[in-house]
Amino acid sequence: MNQEFELKLQAWVDGELPKREVSRLATEIERNPDAQALLAELKMTRGFLAGNEPEVVLPESREFYWSKIQREIERLERTPVEEPSIPWYLAVRRLLAPLSGLALVAFLSVLSINLFYQPDDPTRQLVETENLSEHVGSISYRSQSENMFVVYLYAKESESGDAEVDPEGAPVNDLFLQ
């Protein structure tokens, strides 16, 4: 059974099918058991719906009922619709919310530019070195024109003039190269 045949069955149950097609459809239904089952189910559903559908009875005539609705619609169309007034603080807040967001974005942009790019900051080239060993000395060199800072570490000589050695016998200078 295709959908078109099922729609014809529905139209027959609803009484919408032309009389010339009713006889042709009746012969097809007699030969097809699926069509007979569908027809019985459609008739049963129609009976349930017809028997259980509530009827609404209006106290006045149909024309009078719809004329009341039409008069009410026309009355509402004639009266101007008043826009509800918004308090001033809500109107200002509606304007300030996007502006504050824009100000925050601008502030963060300027702040990030200042954090990452400082062209001629004299404190930018200051480097602090800390020497935790009393056996090692350091010499530092800074060149502002080359934007370079070099720290040279060396082993301090003991009072006897010999270079200091670690417990394994290696010079202290070699410890820094390992």
C-alpha positions as CSV (number, residue, x, y, z in Angstrom):
1,M,0.0,0.0,0.0
2,N,1.3,3.4,-0.9
3,Q,0.6,6.7,0.7
4,E,-1.7,7.8,-2.0
5,F,-3.9,4.8,-1.5
6,E,-4.0,5.4,2.2
7,L,-5.1,9.0,1.6
8,K,-7.9,7.8,-0.6
9,L,-9.1,5.5,2.2
10,Q,-9.0,8.4,4.6
11,A,-11.0,10.6,2.2
12,W,-13.6,7.7,1.8
13,V,-14.0,7.4,5.5
14,D,-14.4,11.2,5.8
15,G,-16.9,11.2,2.9
16,E,-14.8,13.4,0.7
17,L,-14.1,10.9,-2.1
18,P,-16.1,11.3,-5.4
19,K,-18.7,8.6,-6.1
20,R,-17.1,7.3,-9.2
21,E,-13.9,6.4,-7.3
22,V,-15.8,4.8,-4.4
23,S,-16.8,1.7,-6.4
24,R,-13.2,1.3,-7.7
25,L,-11.8,1.7,-4.2
26,A,-14.3,-0.8,-2.8
27,T,-13.1,-3.5,-5.2
28,E,-9.5,-2.9,-4.3
29,I,-10.2,-3.1,-0.6
30,E,-12.0,-6.5,-1.0
31,R,-8.8,-7.9,-2.6
32,N,-6.3,-6.4,-0.1
33,P,-6.5,-7.6,3.6
34,D,-4.1,-4.8,4.7
35,A,-6.4,-2.2,3.2
36,Q,-9.4,-3.8,5.1
37,A,-7.5,-3.6,8.4
38,L,-6.6,0.0,7.7
39,L,-10.2,0.9,6.8
40,A,-11.5,-0.7,10.0
41,E,-8.9,1.2,12.1
42,L,-9.8,4.5,10.4
43,K,-13.5,3.9,11.0
44,M,-12.9,3.0,14.6
45,T,-10.8,6.1,15.1
46,R,-13.4,8.3,13.5
47,G,-16.0,6.8,15.8
48,F,-13.9,7.5,18.9
49,L,-13.3,11.1,17.9
50,A,-16.9,11.8,17.0
51,G,-18.2,10.3,20.2
52,N,-15.8,12.0,22.6
53,E,-15.4,15.4,21.0
54,P,-16.9,18.1,23.3
55,E,-19.5,20.4,21.7
56,V,-19.3,24.0,22.6
57,V,-22.6,25.9,22.4
58,L,-22.5,29.7,22.4
59,P,-25.3,31.6,24.1
60,E,-25.6,34.0,21.2
61,S,-25.7,33.5,17.4
62,R,-22.5,32.9,15.5
63,E,-22.7,36.3,13.6
64,F,-23.2,38.2,16.8
65,Y,-20.3,36.4,18.5
66,W,-17.9,37.2,15.6
67,S,-19.1,40.8,15.3
68,K,-18.2,41.3,19.0
69,I,-14.7,40.0,18.3
70,Q,-14.4,42.3,15.3
71,R,-15.6,45.4,17.2
72,E,-13.0,44.7,20.0
73,I,-10.2,44.4,17.4
74,E,-11.3,47.7,15.8
75,R,-11.4,49.4,19.2
76,L,-7.9,48.2,20.0
77,E,-6.6,49.4,16.7
78,R,-8.0,52.9,17.2
79,T,-6.5,53.4,20.7
80,P,-2.8,54.4,20.5
81,V,-0.4,52.0,22.1
82,E,1.5,53.7,24.9
83,E,5.1,52.7,25.2
84,P,6.0,51.9,28.8
85,S,8.3,54.6,30.2
86,I,11.7,53.4,31.2
87,P,13.2,54.9,34.4
88,W,16.2,57.1,33.6
89,Y,18.7,55.0,35.5
90,L,17.8,52.0,33.3
91,A,18.2,54.0,30.2
92,V,21.6,55.3,31.4
93,R,22.6,51.7,32.4
94,R,21.7,50.5,28.9
95,L,24.1,53.1,27.4
96,L,26.9,52.6,30.0
97,A,27.1,48.8,29.7
98,P,28.6,48.8,26.2
99,L,30.7,51.9,26.9
100,S,32.2,50.3,30.0
101,G,33.1,47.2,28.0
102,L,34.7,49.3,25.4
103,A,36.7,51.2,28.0
104,L,37.9,47.9,29.6
105,V,39.1,46.6,26.2
106,A,40.9,49.9,25.5
107,F,42.5,49.9,29.0
108,L,43.7,46.3,28.6
109,S,45.1,47.1,25.2
110,V,47.1,50.0,26.4
111,L,48.3,48.0,29.4
112,S,49.4,45.1,27.3
113,I,51.3,47.4,25.0
114,N,53.1,49.0,27.9
115,L,54.0,45.7,29.4
116,F,55.6,44.1,26.4
117,Y,57.1,47.1,24.6
118,Q,59.2,49.7,26.4
119,P,61.7,51.2,24.0
120,D,63.9,53.5,26.1
121,D,63.4,52.4,29.6
122,P,66.7,52.8,31.5
123,T,65.7,50.2,34.1
124,R,65.1,47.6,31.5
125,Q,68.7,46.7,31.2
126,L,69.4,46.3,34.9
127,V,70.3,42.8,35.8
128,E,70.8,41.5,39.3
129,T,73.2,38.6,39.7
130,E,73.7,36.8,43.0
131,N,76.8,34.9,43.8
132,L,76.2,32.2,46.4
133,S,79.7,30.9,46.5
134,E,82.6,32.6,48.2
135,H,85.0,30.8,45.9
136,V,83.7,32.3,42.7
137,G,83.9,35.9,41.6
138,S,82.1,37.7,38.8
139,I,82.7,40.6,36.4
140,S,79.7,42.1,34.5
141,Y,79.7,44.1,31.3
142,R,76.7,46.0,29.8
143,S,76.5,47.6,26.4
144,Q,73.5,49.8,25.8
145,S,74.2,50.3,22.2
146,E,74.3,46.6,21.5
147,N,71.6,45.8,24.0
148,M,73.7,43.2,25.7
149,F,74.7,42.2,29.2
150,V,77.6,39.7,29.9
151,V,78.5,38.2,33.3
152,Y,82.0,36.5,33.5
153,L,82.4,34.0,36.3
154,Y,85.9,33.0,37.6
155,A,87.4,31.1,40.4
156,K,88.9,33.1,43.2
157,E,92.4,32.2,44.1
158,S,93.2,31.3,47.7
159,E,95.6,33.3,49.8
160,S,98.4,30.9,48.8
161,G,98.0,31.9,45.1
162,D,96.7,28.5,43.9
163,A,93.4,28.0,42.2
164,E,90.9,26.3,44.5
165,V,90.0,22.6,43.9
166,D,86.9,20.7,44.8
167,P,87.1,17.5,46.9
168,E,87.6,15.4,43.8
169,G,90.7,17.3,42.7
170,A,89.2,19.2,39.8
171,P,89.7,23.0,39.6
172,V,86.6,25.1,40.6
173,N,86.6,26.7,37.1
174,D,85.8,23.3,35.6
175,L,82.8,22.9,37.8
176,F,81.0,25.7,35.9
177,L,81.9,24.3,32.5
178,Q,80.4,20.9,33.2
